Amino acid sequence: MLLDIWNSWLAAGKKTKDATPLVDPDDVVVTTQAWISGTRVLGYYGPVALNGFIVYRRGTLVLSRGMDECHRRMQRKAASLGANAILGFELHFDPFATRLKREGLGWKAVGTAARVEGMG
């Protein structure tokens, strides 16, 4: 009950600087699957999405760091909603993206934040 009240409050946009997430972002599981075997979904908190752009330089190192940051930011977003999982995670790339007259790699990440019982 308290979790539902907290999440409704967060969803209403009444976040404050001192609002701490109910879930540690490092504990949020990210999967491309629509479910996790042996678990039960207690609630869905809607989609979480990010867009990004990486300027081409130093090859795969920049891409790797960019994807790591994407993963961490998605986990933080889901945790702030009270979710402990992101289901159906998808990552889409645009290798011909241009931002401010600079060429690079555009990307979009999306998944569904959910509270899953029976993990860990």
N, CA and C atoms as a LAMMPS dump frame, in Angstrom:
ITEM: TIMESTEP
0
ITEM: NUMBER OF ATOMS
360
ITEM: BOX BOUNDS ff ff ff
-5.0000000000000000e+02 5.0000000000000000e+02
-5.0000000000000000e+02 5.0000000000000000e+02
-5.0000000000000000e+02 5.0000000000000000e+02
ITEM: ATOMS id mol type element x y z
1 1 1 N 0.828 -1.186 0
2 1 2 C 0 0 0
3 1 3 C 0.881 1.262 0
4 2 1 N 1.867 1.288 0.889
5 2 2 C 2.76 2.443 0.954
6 2 3 C 3.515 2.626 -0.359
7 3 1 N 3.932 1.516 -0.98
8 3 2 C 4.638 1.587 -2.26
9 3 3 C 3.744 2.211 -3.327
10 4 1 N 2.449 1.836 -3.361
11 4 2 C 1.513 2.403 -4.333
12 4 3 C 1.328 3.898 -4.119
13 5 1 N 1.227 4.328 -2.869
14 5 2 C 1.072 5.755 -2.561
15 5 3 C 2.318 6.517 -2.986
16 6 1 N 3.495 5.974 -2.656
17 6 2 C 4.76 6.625 -3.021
18 6 3 C 4.883 6.768 -4.531
19 7 1 N 4.587 5.697 -5.269
20 7 2 C 4.722 5.733 -6.721
21 7 3 C 3.699 6.655 -7.363
22 8 1 N 2.486 6.732 -6.812
23 8 2 C 1.483 7.668 -7.329
24 8 3 C 1.966 9.095 -7.125
25 9 1 N 2.569 9.343 -5.979
26 9 2 C 3.094 10.678 -5.672
27 9 3 C 4.205 11.053 -6.633
28 10 1 N 5.114 10.101 -6.897
29 10 2 C 6.201 10.365 -7.839
30 10 3 C 5.668 10.581 -9.253
31 11 1 N 4.698 9.758 -9.663
32 11 2 C 4.148 9.863 -11.013
33 11 3 C 3.415 11.186 -11.212
34 12 1 N 2.902 11.753 -10.146
35 12 2 C 2.189 13.025 -10.248
36 12 3 C 3.144 14.199 -10.423
37 13 1 N 4.437 13.937 -10.418
38 13 2 C 5.417 14.988 -10.656
39 13 3 C 5.754 15.799 -9.426
40 14 1 N 5.488 15.268 -8.247
41 14 2 C 5.753 15.992 -7.009
42 14 3 C 7.079 15.568 -6.403
43 15 1 N 8.063 15.365 -7.243
44 15 2 C 9.381 14.963 -6.759
45 15 3 C 10.056 16.132 -6.058
46 16 1 N 10.813 15.822 -5.042
47 16 2 C 11.595 16.832 -4.362
48 16 3 C 13.05 16.411 -4.405
49 17 1 N 13.925 17.325 -4.09
50 17 2 C 15.353 17.01 -4.116
51 17 3 C 15.723 15.93 -3.115
52 18 1 N 14.977 15.841 -2.007
53 18 2 C 15.33 14.868 -0.983
54 18 3 C 14.591 13.54 -1.133
55 19 1 N 13.792 13.379 -2.202
56 19 2 C 13.099 12.112 -2.429
57 19 3 C 14.116 11.055 -2.851
58 20 1 N 14.244 10.013 -2.055
59 20 2 C 15.196 8.962 -2.382
60 20 3 C 14.453 7.788 -2.994
61 21 1 N 15.055 7.107 -3.948
62 21 2 C 14.378 5.972 -4.566
63 21 3 C 14.212 4.821 -3.584
64 22 1 N 13.144 4.04 -3.766
65 22 2 C 12.899 2.89 -2.919
66 22 3 C 13.822 1.728 -3.267
67 23 1 N 14.383 1.777 -4.45
68 23 2 C 15.247 0.703 -4.95
69 23 3 C 16.599 1.301 -5.294
70 24 1 N 17.659 0.592 -4.936
71 24 2 C 19.001 1.017 -5.331
72 24 3 C 19.119 0.843 -6.844
73 25 1 N 19.479 1.893 -7.591
74 25 2 C 19.583 1.765 -9.048
75 25 3 C 20.485 0.624 -9.505
76 26 1 N 21.506 0.279 -8.724
77 26 2 C 22.394 -0.832 -9.089
78 26 3 C 21.685 -2.181 -9.011
79 27 1 N 20.561 -2.242 -8.292
80 27 2 C 19.81 -3.493 -8.142
81 27 3 C 18.731 -3.668 -9.207
82 28 1 N 18.559 -2.685 -10.075
83 28 2 C 17.546 -2.777 -11.135
84 28 3 C 18.069 -3.696 -12.239
85 29 1 N 17.325 -4.753 -12.519
86 29 2 C 17.682 -5.721 -13.548
87 29 3 C 17.148 -5.219 -14.889
88 30 1 N 17.986 -5.263 -15.913
89 30 2 C 17.574 -4.847 -17.257
90 30 3 C 17.616 -6.072 -18.158
91 31 1 N 16.476 -6.364 -18.809
92 31 2 C 16.393 -7.534 -19.682
93 31 3 C 15.626 -7.205 -20.951
94 32 1 N 15.979 -7.886 -22.03
95 32 2 C 15.263 -7.703 -23.287
96 32 3 C 13.981 -8.533 -23.321
97 33 1 N 13.83 -9.419 -22.374
98 33 2 C 12.649 -10.284 -22.315
99 33 3 C 11.455 -9.538 -21.732
100 34 1 N 10.248 -10.007 -22.056
101 34 2 C 9.028 -9.395 -21.537
102 34 3 C 8.71 -9.859 -20.113
103 35 1 N 9.393 -10.88 -19.65
104 35 2 C 9.224 -11.372 -18.284
105 35 3 C 10.513 -12.05 -17.843
106 36 1 N 10.583 -12.334 -16.545
107 36 2 C 11.746 -13.035 -15.991
108 36 3 C 11.234 -14.348 -15.411
109 37 1 N 11.706 -15.453 -15.922
110 37 2 C 11.243 -16.782 -15.499
111 37 3 C 11.334 -16.953 -13.989
112 38 1 N 10.301 -17.565 -13.423
113 38 2 C 10.289 -17.851 -11.999
114 38 3 C 9.935 -16.667 -11.124
115 39 1 N 9.473 -15.576 -11.735
116 39 2 C 9.095 -14.386 -10.969
117 39 3 C 7.652 -14.015 -11.283
118 40 1 N 7.156 -13.046 -10.533
119 40 2 C 5.798 -12.535 -10.747
120 40 3 C 5.865 -11.016 -10.755
121 41 1 N 5.224 -10.401 -11.74
122 41 2 C 5.207 -8.94 -11.817
123 41 3 C 4.131 -8.408 -10.875
124 42 1 N 4.546 -7.531 -9.966
125 42 2 C 3.613 -6.926 -9.012
126 42 3 C 2.98 -5.656 -9.562
127 43 1 N 3.681 -4.988 -10.479
128 43 2 C 3.136 -3.765 -11.058
129 43 3 C 4.034 -3.219 -12.149
130 44 1 N 3.383 -2.55 -13.091
131 44 2 C 4.099 -1.883 -14.172
132 44 3 C 4.043 -0.379 -13.928
133 45 1 N 5.147 0.301 -14.165
134 45 2 C 5.225 1.736 -13.928
135 45 3 C 5.365 2.537 -15.211
136 46 1 N 5.12 1.895 -16.334
137 46 2 C 5.149 2.588 -17.614
138 46 3 C 6.508 2.562 -18.27
139 47 1 N 6.573 3.17 -19.444
140 47 2 C 7.829 3.142 -20.193
141 47 3 C 8.869 4.093 -19.611
142 48 1 N 10.116 3.695 -19.714
143 48 2 C 11.244 4.581 -19.434
144 48 3 C 12.04 4.651 -20.721
145 49 1 N 12.436 5.856 -21.095
146 49 2 C 13.114 6.031 -22.377
147 49 3 C 14.198 7.09 -22.274
148 50 1 N 15.207 6.958 -23.106
149 50 2 C 16.299 7.919 -23.205
150 50 3 C 16.687 8.083 -24.666
151 51 1 N 17.133 9.259 -25.017
152 51 2 C 17.725 9.514 -26.327
153 51 3 C 19.133 10.007 -26.09
154 52 1 N 20.025 9.695 -27.009
155 52 2 C 21.394 10.157 -26.847
156 52 3 C 22.086 10.338 -28.179
157 53 1 N 23.242 10.936 -28.1
158 53 2 C 24.039 11.203 -29.289
159 53 3 C 25.505 11.13 -28.892
160 54 1 N 26.293 10.404 -29.688
161 54 2 C 27.717 10.258 -29.436
162 54 3 C 28.462 10.737 -30.671
163 55 1 N 29.338 11.713 -30.495
164 55 2 C 30.154 12.215 -31.601
165 55 3 C 31.229 11.176 -31.903
166 56 1 N 31.432 10.898 -33.198
167 56 2 C 32.439 9.914 -33.591
168 56 3 C 33.835 10.381 -33.223
169 57 1 N 34.515 9.603 -32.403
170 57 2 C 35.922 9.808 -32.093
171 57 3 C 36.382 8.62 -31.245
172 58 1 N 37.572 8.24 -31.387
173 58 2 C 38.181 7.132 -30.646
174 58 3 C 37.376 5.831 -30.685
175 59 1 N 36.607 5.623 -31.702
176 59 2 C 35.954 4.345 -31.972
177 59 3 C 35.11 3.757 -30.869
178 60 1 N 35.363 2.499 -30.559
179 60 2 C 34.487 1.737 -29.687
180 60 3 C 34.545 2.174 -28.227
181 61 1 N 35.628 2.802 -27.804
182 61 2 C 35.724 3.24 -26.412
183 61 3 C 34.615 4.241 -26.091
184 62 1 N 34.391 5.203 -26.973
185 62 2 C 33.342 6.196 -26.763
186 62 3 C 31.983 5.524 -26.782
187 63 1 N 31.752 4.607 -27.722
188 63 2 C 30.476 3.901 -27.812
189 63 3 C 30.226 3.089 -26.552
190 64 1 N 31.238 2.397 -26.082
191 64 2 C 31.102 1.583 -24.88
192 64 3 C 30.75 2.449 -23.661
193 65 1 N 31.431 3.552 -23.498
194 65 2 C 31.135 4.442 -22.373
195 65 3 C 29.728 5.021 -22.49
196 66 1 N 29.332 5.359 -23.705
197 66 2 C 27.988 5.895 -23.926
198 66 3 C 26.901 4.896 -23.578
199 67 1 N 27.099 3.638 -23.954
200 67 2 C 26.111 2.604 -23.657
201 67 3 C 26.076 2.296 -22.159
202 68 1 N 27.233 2.328 -21.499
203 68 2 C 27.269 2.139 -20.043
204 68 3 C 26.48 3.244 -19.348
205 69 1 N 26.66 4.471 -19.799
206 69 2 C 25.931 5.599 -19.208
207 69 3 C 24.429 5.46 -19.462
208 70 1 N 24.058 5.027 -20.646
209 70 2 C 22.646 4.791 -20.963
210 70 3 C 22.046 3.778 -19.99
211 71 1 N 22.758 2.677 -19.78
212 71 2 C 22.305 1.621 -18.878
213 71 3 C 22.105 2.168 -17.463
214 72 1 N 23.071 2.924 -16.963
215 72 2 C 22.977 3.487 -15.607
216 72 3 C 21.814 4.477 -15.491
217 73 1 N 21.636 5.325 -16.503
218 73 2 C 20.55 6.309 -16.461
219 73 3 C 19.182 5.639 -16.503
220 74 1 N 19.052 4.575 -17.284
221 74 2 C 17.782 3.83 -17.329
222 74 3 C 17.502 3.193 -15.967
223 75 1 N 18.528 2.641 -15.335
224 75 2 C 18.353 2.051 -14.012
225 75 3 C 17.915 3.104 -12.993
226 76 1 N 18.522 4.292 -13.039
227 76 2 C 18.144 5.363 -12.11
228 76 3 C 16.699 5.801 -12.33
229 77 1 N 16.295 5.917 -13.597
230 77 2 C 14.912 6.311 -13.899
231 77 3 C 13.922 5.288 -13.345
232 78 1 N 14.189 4.023 -13.584
233 78 2 C 13.295 2.965 -13.107
234 78 3 C 13.253 2.935 -11.579
235 79 1 N 14.407 3.054 -10.937
236 79 2 C 14.47 3.032 -9.475
237 79 3 C 13.699 4.201 -8.876
238 80 1 N 13.736 5.356 -9.522
239 80 2 C 13.02 6.523 -8.997
240 80 3 C 11.51 6.308 -9.019
241 81 1 N 11.038 5.369 -9.838
242 81 2 C 9.609 5.037 -9.888
243 81 3 C 9.251 3.92 -8.912
244 82 1 N 10.264 3.292 -8.311
245 82 2 C 10.027 2.178 -7.398
246 82 3 C 10.137 0.827 -8.075
247 83 1 N 10.57 0.803 -9.329
248 83 2 C 10.712 -0.453 -10.077
249 83 3 C 12.047 -1.116 -9.75
250 84 1 N 12.065 -2.441 -9.823
251 84 2 C 13.324 -3.148 -9.633
252 84 3 C 13.74 -3.908 -10.894
253 85 1 N 13.04 -3.62 -12.018
254 85 2 C 13.387 -4.254 -13.289
255 85 3 C 12.943 -3.375 -14.454
256 86 1 N 13.649 -3.518 -15.56
257 86 2 C 13.226 -2.93 -16.829
258 86 3 C 13.045 -4.099 -17.779
259 87 1 N 11.806 -4.302 -18.205
260 87 2 C 11.475 -5.424 -19.082
261 87 3 C 11.36 -4.941 -20.527
262 88 1 N 11.653 -5.818 -21.465
263 88 2 C 11.52 -5.493 -22.88
264 88 3 C 12.439 -4.379 -23.348
265 89 1 N 13.639 -4.327 -22.798
266 89 2 C 14.593 -3.272 -23.136
267 89 3 C 14.979 -3.348 -24.614
268 90 1 N 14.911 -2.218 -25.3
269 90 2 C 15.312 -2.133 -26.706
270 90 3 C 16.251 -0.955 -26.875
271 91 1 N 17.211 -1.116 -27.764
272 91 2 C 18.169 -0.064 -28.065
273 91 3 C 18.234 0.085 -29.577
274 92 1 N 17.935 1.287 -30.073
275 92 2 C 17.909 1.555 -31.507
276 92 3 C 18.99 2.572 -31.848
277 93 1 N 19.679 2.339 -32.956
278 93 2 C 20.77 3.216 -33.376
279 93 3 C 20.446 3.934 -34.68
280 94 1 N 20.96 5.147 -34.81
281 94 2 C 20.921 5.908 -36.061
282 94 3 C 22.36 6.3 -36.378
283 95 1 N 23.04 5.523 -37.243
284 95 2 C 24.458 5.789 -37.505
285 95 3 C 24.718 7.039 -38.345
286 96 1 N 23.661 7.672 -38.855
287 96 2 C 23.827 8.851 -39.709
288 96 3 C 23.264 10.107 -39.053
289 97 1 N 23.201 10.132 -37.736
290 97 2 C 22.616 11.26 -37.01
291 97 3 C 23.52 12.489 -37.095
292 98 1 N 22.895 13.648 -37.05
293 98 2 C 23.628 14.917 -37.05
294 98 3 C 23.017 15.814 -35.978
295 99 1 N 23.853 16.373 -35.123
296 99 2 C 23.425 17.32 -34.095
297 99 3 C 24.379 18.505 -34.134
298 100 1 N 23.835 19.687 -34.23
299 100 2 C 24.642 20.907 -34.265
300 100 3 C 25.763 20.803 -35.309
301 101 1 N 25.416 20.313 -36.483
302 101 2 C 26.33 20.172 -37.618
303 101 3 C 27.483 19.203 -37.361
304 102 1 N 27.32 18.307 -36.389
305 102 2 C 28.339 17.294 -36.107
306 102 3 C 27.732 15.919 -36.381
307 103 1 N 28.505 15.085 -37.058
308 103 2 C 28.042 13.737 -37.344
309 103 3 C 28.384 12.819 -36.182
310 104 1 N 27.506 11.845 -35.955
311 104 2 C 27.744 10.914 -34.87
312 104 3 C 26.729 9.79 -34.885
313 105 1 N 26.632 9.131 -33.775
314 105 2 C 25.726 8.005 -33.615
315 105 3 C 24.594 8.416 -32.676
316 106 1 N 23.398 8.414 -33.195
317 106 2 C 22.229 8.684 -32.346
318 106 3 C 21.683 7.365 -31.839
319 107 1 N 21.089 7.379 -30.664
320 107 2 C 20.503 6.164 -30.119
321 107 3 C 19.277 6.486 -29.288
322 108 1 N 18.406 5.505 -29.203
323 108 2 C 17.196 5.62 -28.391
324 108 3 C 17.032 4.316 -27.621
325 109 1 N 16.826 4.419 -26.332
326 109 2 C 16.624 3.24 -25.486
327 109 3 C 15.235 3.327 -24.874
328 110 1 N 14.547 2.197 -24.799
329 110 2 C 13.214 2.168 -24.206
330 110 3 C 12.98 0.808 -23.551
331 111 1 N 12.203 0.81 -22.495
332 111 2 C 11.837 -0.423 -21.794
333 111 3 C 10.685 -0.111 -20.855
334 112 1 N 10.147 -1.123 -20.211
335 112 2 C 9.023 -0.956 -19.286
336 112 3 C 9.51 -1.164 -17.854
337 113 1 N 9.336 -0.145 -17.029
338 113 2 C 9.702 -0.256 -15.611
339 113 3 C 8.667 -1.115 -14.9
340 114 1 N 9.138 -2.067 -14.105
341 114 2 C 8.224 -2.975 -13.415
342 114 3 C 8.763 -3.345 -12.037
343 115 1 N 7.849 -3.695 -11.154
344 115 2 C 8.206 -4.228 -9.84
345 115 3 C 8.007 -5.726 -9.926
346 116 1 N 9.095 -6.501 -9.747
347 116 2 C 9.051 -7.952 -9.923
348 116 3 C 9.351 -8.615 -8.595
349 117 1 N 8.524 -9.595 -8.254
350 117 2 C 8.694 -10.363 -7.023
351 117 3 C 9.441 -11.663 -7.325
352 118 1 N 10.327 -12.063 -6.434
353 118 2 C 10.995 -13.344 -6.573
354 118 3 C 12.366 -13.283 -7.202
355 119 1 N 12.934 -12.079 -7.28
356 119 2 C 14.294 -11.975 -7.816
357 119 3 C 15.285 -11.953 -6.652
358 120 1 N 16.431 -12.577 -6.867
359 120 2 C 17.5 -12.516 -5.887
360 120 3 C 17.392 -13.496 -4.854
